[in-house]
Amino acid sequence: MLQFDPERRDWSTLNVFAQNTSELVPDTLFLMAGTKLTDHDFVGLQWQPSVRAWWTPSGLQTLWAAVSRRVRVPSRLEEDGLLVFGYVDGGLVT
């Protein structure tokens, strides 16, 4: 059985994203930096910065790296849900 407490709930989410890509060496080395701001009733205000760089020494090769901060917003089931399991042994019921 699945129950929610409270049975009904309203919440809001706000997301804002900005990023910039720069060409450090023409057609070879690139840098992308950005962030996402999230305001959610379950986790509050969170920021998720990210930086990515890639190097293309030739038209067939690319080497890239990235560093990011992730934020996981819990689901309604995790926040307010209650999962009830029951078991009855058929040999005990007459």
C-alpha positions, 0 to 999 in steps of 0.5 A: 500500500502506498500512502502520502502524508500530507495527501496533497501538496503543492510546491514550486520550482524555479530554474535559471541557467547561464553559460558562456563558451570561449575559444582560447586557441582558434579551432583548437582549445575551448572553455565553457563555464556556466551555472544553474540556479535551482530554488525548490521547496524540498531542497531550497536554493542550490547552485550547480556550477560547471566548467568544461574544456576541450582540445581538438588537435585534429579533425578526428580527435577531441580530448575533453574534461568537465567538473560539475556540482550536481543537486538531486531533488528528492521525489514526492515519494521520498519526501512524503511517501509511506510504503506499507508491506503486509504478509499473511501466511496462508497456513495460519489463516483458516 
